[in-house]
Amino acid sequence: MKASERLRQNSKVSRRARNKARIPAIRQRASKVLGKLLPALPGVPEMLVEIRTQFNIPLIDQGEDIEDRLVPGQVIDWAGVRRELEERLHALPDVLPRELLIFQKLIDFRSRLEGEPRFSEPITPKLREDVLALYRAFVQLYDFSIDNLARPWQKAAEGFYAAAADNLCDFLRYGVGKPVPQDWITQVRTMPLFGEKMVVAMASNLSDPDEVVEEFREEFARTFGKRRPKLTITNVEIAEYLGMRHRGMSLTDIASTYIERHRSEFPANQQSERFKSKRRTLEDTLKHSLKSTQKRMDTLLGD
């Protein structure tokens, strides 16, 4: 390796190392900021006032002990407060991060779909039958979509509500907003999609791009392994020939296509023994290349 190449490689390594080293500090700051802002999100202050009234919770400042504000014999049902918080958070439209809200809306819309369409005007039996078939096909397609796209994120949304309820319960109890879970800021996870594994990154405007990239690299390596097949220009051409093979094209015809594209590699006289020998070698090479490429494609596609 040349000295200039080593310097470039070392520079990339050191840059990644620096980025990775500063990620925890960035995440902690963002986590603290969101923890402070959570009690002030739209709808949350009003909700906290109502819960304080419902459970007779005194208002305290940071550093105060809530026990000093309770009347003698008063006991607060903090488990009940926690349950009430999570239930009410589900009803607030702007609490869930936008990245998760999109998927939650898809699921919520499905719950409002009726089993059969309603007809406000008289229609013919044939039209009714056609509309019913179309509606059922739509519902089936919608279910397929949310099962593969939305439901994998539903668990993340439920985790968000649970963590938000924990944080707000602590806020009522101790007068301070604690740091939120860091996956509120950035989420990188492996999820099923149409029966296959897929690594997905979800970032908010508080996310650090270097952090997202680093987490994605690590999750990708855990899911698919550190060694991945590499594709070359030759692989691309062989893949095209493999597609021809799958379409029923014979090895002889594929070889002819190759020769037409690479005419300079073969003798001009197609009747000569040298041409025929090179063609036999080509067909043997194609046979093995197609087989190895098929294995490589199976590996890449997870089959």
Secondary structure per residue as TSV (DSSP state, phi and psi in degrees):
chain	resnum	aa	ss	phi	psi
A	1	M	-	360.0	133.2
A	2	K	-	-69.0	157.7
A	3	A	H	-60.8	-39.0
A	4	S	H	-65.4	-37.0
A	5	E	H	-68.0	-39.4
A	6	R	H	-63.2	-39.8
A	7	L	H	-64.2	-42.6
A	8	R	H	-63.7	-42.0
A	9	Q	H	-66.0	-43.6
A	10	N	H	-63.1	-35.0
A	11	S	H	-65.5	-41.2
A	12	K	H	-63.7	-43.5
A	13	V	H	-63.0	-45.8
A	14	S	H	-67.7	-35.3
A	15	R	H	-65.3	-43.6
A	16	R	H	-62.6	-40.0
A	17	A	H	-64.0	-41.1
A	18	R	H	-65.2	-44.0
A	19	N	H	-60.8	-44.1
A	20	K	H	-65.0	-35.2
A	21	A	H	-69.4	-31.5
A	22	R	H	-90.5	-7.0
A	23	I	H	-58.9	-48.1
A	24	P	H	-55.7	-40.4
A	25	A	H	-65.5	-41.4
A	26	I	H	-63.0	-45.7
A	27	R	H	-64.8	-40.6
A	28	Q	H	-64.8	-40.6
A	29	R	H	-64.3	-46.3
A	30	A	H	-63.3	-38.1
A	31	S	H	-64.0	-40.2
A	32	K	H	-68.6	-40.6
A	33	V	H	-61.0	-47.8
A	34	L	H	-64.5	-35.4
A	35	G	H	-61.8	-37.0
A	36	K	H	-72.4	-32.4
A	37	L	H	-84.4	-22.3
A	38	L	G	-52.8	-45.9
A	39	P	G	-66.5	-11.4
A	40	A	G	-106.7	4.2
A	41	L	S	-63.9	154.6
A	42	P	T	-52.1	126.4
A	43	G	T	88.6	-19.7
A	44	V	H	-73.6	-44.6
A	45	P	H	-56.9	-42.9
A	46	E	H	-64.2	-39.2
A	47	M	H	-63.2	-41.5
A	48	L	H	-65.7	-38.0
A	49	V	H	-61.8	-44.6
A	50	E	H	-64.2	-39.6
A	51	I	H	-71.0	-36.7
A	52	R	H	-60.1	-42.0
A	53	T	H	-67.7	-43.1
A	54	Q	H	-62.5	-40.3
A	55	F	H	-105.4	6.2
A	56	N	T	56.7	51.5
A	57	I	-	-96.9	122.5
A	58	P	-	-72.1	151.5
A	59	L	-	-81.5	129.5
A	60	I	-	-129.1	159.6
A	61	D	-	-99.4	165.0
A	62	Q	T	-58.4	133.9
A	63	G	T	95.2	-15.2
A	64	E	-	-82.1	156.0
A	65	D	-	-101.4	119.0
A	66	I	G	-62.2	-25.9
A	67	E	G	-61.7	-29.3
A	68	D	G	-71.1	-19.1
A	69	R	G	-95.8	-11.0
A	70	L	S	-79.8	146.8
A	71	V	-	-74.8	155.5
A	72	P	T	-54.6	130.2
A	73	G	T	86.1	-6.2
A	74	Q	-	-75.5	131.8
A	75	V	-	-127.8	128.9
A	76	I	-	-96.1	131.1
A	77	D	-	-81.4	84.2
A	78	W	H	-66.8	-30.5
A	79	A	H	-64.3	-40.0
A	80	G	H	-67.1	-38.4
A	81	V	H	-60.7	-44.7
A	82	R	H	-61.3	-43.9
A	83	R	H	-64.2	-42.4
A	84	E	H	-64.4	-39.4
A	85	L	H	-60.5	-48.4
A	86	E	H	-65.3	-39.2
A	87	E	H	-63.7	-42.5
A	88	R	H	-72.2	-33.4
A	89	L	H	-61.4	-36.7
A	90	H	H	-60.9	-27.7
A	91	A	H	-87.2	-9.9
A	92	L	-	-84.5	128.0
A	93	P	T	-77.0	-22.7
A	94	D	T	-113.1	16.7
A	95	V	S	-87.3	-44.0
A	96	L	S	-64.5	134.7
A	97	P	-	-54.6	144.4
A	98	R	H	-55.3	-35.6
A	99	E	H	-61.0	-34.9
A	100	L	H	-91.6	-26.6
A	101	L	H	-62.3	-34.7
A	102	I	H	-59.0	-47.5
A	103	F	H	-69.8	-36.3
A	104	Q	H	-65.1	-37.5
A	105	K	H	-65.4	-36.6
A	106	L	H	-60.5	-42.4
A	107	I	H	-70.7	-41.6
A	108	D	H	-63.7	-38.6
A	109	F	H	-63.0	-36.9
A	110	R	H	-62.5	-36.6
A	111	S	H	-67.2	-19.4
A	112	R	H	-94.5	-6.5
A	113	L	-	-72.9	132.9
A	114	E	-	-80.0	157.7
A	115	G	S	-64.1	-36.8
A	116	E	S	-136.1	147.9
A	117	P	-	-70.9	152.9
A	118	R	-	-102.6	146.8
A	119	F	-	-116.0	120.3
A	120	S	S	-86.3	-16.4
A	121	E	S	-125.4	151.9
A	122	P	-	-61.3	138.4
A	123	I	-	-137.5	165.1
A	124	T	-	-75.4	154.4
A	125	P	H	-56.3	-37.7
A	126	K	H	-65.9	-43.2
A	127	L	H	-65.5	-40.7
A	128	R	H	-59.4	-44.9
A	129	E	H	-62.9	-41.8
A	130	D	H	-66.6	-42.1
A	131	V	H	-65.9	-41.8
A	132	L	H	-61.3	-43.2
A	133	A	H	-63.3	-41.2
A	134	L	H	-66.2	-42.5
A	135	Y	H	-64.3	-44.4
A	136	R	H	-63.0	-37.7
A	137	A	H	-65.3	-39.3
A	138	F	H	-62.8	-46.6
A	139	V	H	-62.1	-41.4
A	140	Q	H	-63.2	-44.2
A	141	L	H	-65.3	-39.1
A	142	Y	H	-64.8	-43.3
A	143	D	H	-61.5	-41.5
A	144	F	H	-61.7	-40.8
A	145	S	H	-67.0	-48.1
A	146	I	I	-70.9	-31.6
A	147	D	I	-63.1	-34.1
A	148	N	I	-96.2	-24.4
A	149	L	I	-110.3	-42.1
A	150	A	I	-93.7	-44.6
A	151	R	H	-61.0	-35.9
A	152	P	H	-57.2	-25.5
A	153	W	H	-93.4	-7.5
A	154	Q	H	-63.0	-37.4
A	155	K	H	-62.3	-38.7
A	156	A	H	-64.9	-39.1
A	157	A	H	-65.3	-42.6
A	158	E	H	-63.5	-37.8
A	159	G	H	-64.0	-35.9
A	160	F	H	-63.1	-48.5
A	161	Y	H	-60.3	-41.6
A	162	A	H	-64.2	-44.8
A	163	A	H	-67.5	-37.0
A	164	A	H	-65.2	-39.8
A	165	A	H	-64.2	-41.1
A	166	D	H	-59.4	-46.6
A	167	N	H	-65.8	-41.6
A	168	L	H	-71.4	-31.5
A	169	C	H	-65.1	-42.0
A	170	D	H	-64.0	-36.5
A	171	F	H	-63.2	-43.7
A	172	L	H	-65.2	-33.1
A	173	R	H	-85.4	-34.7
A	174	Y	H	-119.5	-6.8
A	175	G	S	77.6	15.8
A	176	V	S	-142.9	140.2
A	177	G	-	-83.6	116.5
A	178	K	-	-80.4	160.1
A	179	P	-	-56.4	141.4
A	180	V	-	-83.9	160.9
A	181	P	-	-56.7	141.2
A	182	Q	G	-73.1	-14.0
A	183	D	G	-77.5	-1.4
A	184	W	G	-72.1	-25.4
A	185	I	T	-90.8	-45.1
A	186	T	E	-141.6	133.8
A	187	Q	E	-127.8	123.9
A	188	V	E	-125.9	118.2
A	189	R	E	-148.1	160.0
A	190	T	E	-95.5	127.6
A	191	M	E	-133.3	153.1
A	192	P	E	-77.6	138.3
A	193	L	E	-142.5	110.6
A	194	F	T	53.9	40.9
A	195	G	T	83.5	0.8
A	196	E	E	-119.8	158.3
A	197	K	E	-82.3	141.2
A	198	M	E	-143.4	133.6
A	199	V	E	-91.3	124.3
A	200	V	E	-123.3	136.3
A	201	A	E	-110.9	133.6
A	202	M	E	-127.5	121.5
A	203	A	E	-126.3	145.8
A	204	S	-	-100.7	178.2
A	205	N	T	-72.7	-7.4
A	206	L	T	-92.6	-3.8
A	207	S	-	-71.3	149.2
A	208	D	-	-98.1	123.4
A	209	P	H	-55.7	-38.7
A	210	D	H	-63.6	-38.6
A	211	E	H	-64.2	-44.9
A	212	V	H	-60.9	-44.4
A	213	V	H	-62.8	-43.4
A	214	E	H	-65.8	-44.2
A	215	E	H	-64.5	-37.3
A	216	F	H	-64.1	-42.9
A	217	R	H	-58.2	-46.4
A	218	E	H	-67.0	-43.0
A	219	E	H	-67.0	-38.3
A	220	F	H	-62.2	-43.1
A	221	A	H	-66.6	-37.9
A	222	R	H	-66.5	-35.5
A	223	T	H	-81.2	-45.7
A	224	F	H	-111.8	-3.2
A	225	G	-	89.3	158.1
A	226	K	S	-78.6	-27.4
A	227	R	-	-97.7	118.3
A	228	R	-	-120.5	146.3
A	229	P	-	-61.1	140.5
A	230	K	-	-105.6	140.1
A	231	L	-	-103.3	135.3
A	232	T	-	-113.9	175.1
A	233	I	H	-59.9	-38.1
A	234	T	H	-63.1	-40.5
A	235	N	H	-59.2	-37.9
A	236	V	H	-63.8	-44.6
A	237	E	H	-67.0	-43.7
A	238	I	H	-64.0	-35.0
A	239	A	H	-61.9	-35.9
A	240	E	H	-64.7	-41.8
A	241	Y	H	-66.8	-34.3
A	242	L	H	-63.8	-38.8
A	243	G	H	-62.3	-38.5
A	244	M	H	-61.6	-41.1
A	245	R	H	-63.0	-41.9
A	246	H	H	-66.9	-26.0
A	247	R	T	-82.4	3.0
A	248	G	T	97.6	7.7
A	249	M	-	-74.4	137.1
A	250	S	-	-74.2	158.5
A	251	L	H	-61.2	-35.0
A	252	T	H	-63.6	-43.2
A	253	D	H	-68.5	-36.6
A	254	I	H	-64.5	-41.0
A	255	A	H	-61.9	-39.2
A	256	S	H	-63.1	-40.1
A	257	T	H	-62.3	-43.4
A	258	Y	H	-61.0	-45.0
A	259	I	H	-62.4	-40.8
A	260	E	H	-60.8	-36.5
A	261	R	H	-79.7	-23.3
A	262	H	T	-126.4	51.1
A	263	R	G	-61.2	-31.9
A	264	S	G	-67.9	-16.3
A	265	E	G	-81.2	-9.0
A	266	F	S	-122.6	152.4
A	267	P	-	-59.6	151.0
A	268	A	S	-67.1	-36.0
A	269	N	-	-84.5	106.5
A	270	Q	T	-75.0	-7.5
A	271	Q	T	-95.5	-5.6
A	272	S	S	-74.3	155.2
A	273	E	H	-64.7	-33.9
A	274	R	H	-65.1	-42.5
A	275	F	H	-62.6	-46.6
A	276	K	H	-62.6	-38.4
A	277	S	H	-64.7	-44.9
A	278	K	H	-65.1	-34.4
A	279	R	H	-67.1	-41.9
A	280	R	H	-62.0	-41.5
A	281	T	H	-62.4	-41.1
A	282	L	H	-62.0	-46.7
A	283	E	H	-62.8	-39.0
A	284	D	H	-66.0	-41.5
A	285	T	H	-65.0	-43.9
A	286	L	H	-61.2	-40.8
A	287	K	H	-58.1	-47.4
A	288	H	H	-72.6	-36.5
A	289	S	H	-66.0	-41.0
A	290	L	H	-63.5	-39.3
A	291	K	H	-65.9	-45.8
A	292	S	H	-68.8	-35.4
A	293	T	H	-66.5	-37.7
A	294	Q	H	-61.0	-42.2
A	295	K	H	-63.1	-40.7
A	296	R	H	-65.3	-41.4
A	297	M	H	-63.9	-39.8
A	298	D	H	-61.9	-38.6
A	299	T	H	-66.3	-44.4
A	300	L	H	-65.4	-36.0
A	301	L	H	-90.3	-1.6
A	302	G	T	80.3	17.5
A	303	D	-	-89.6	360.0
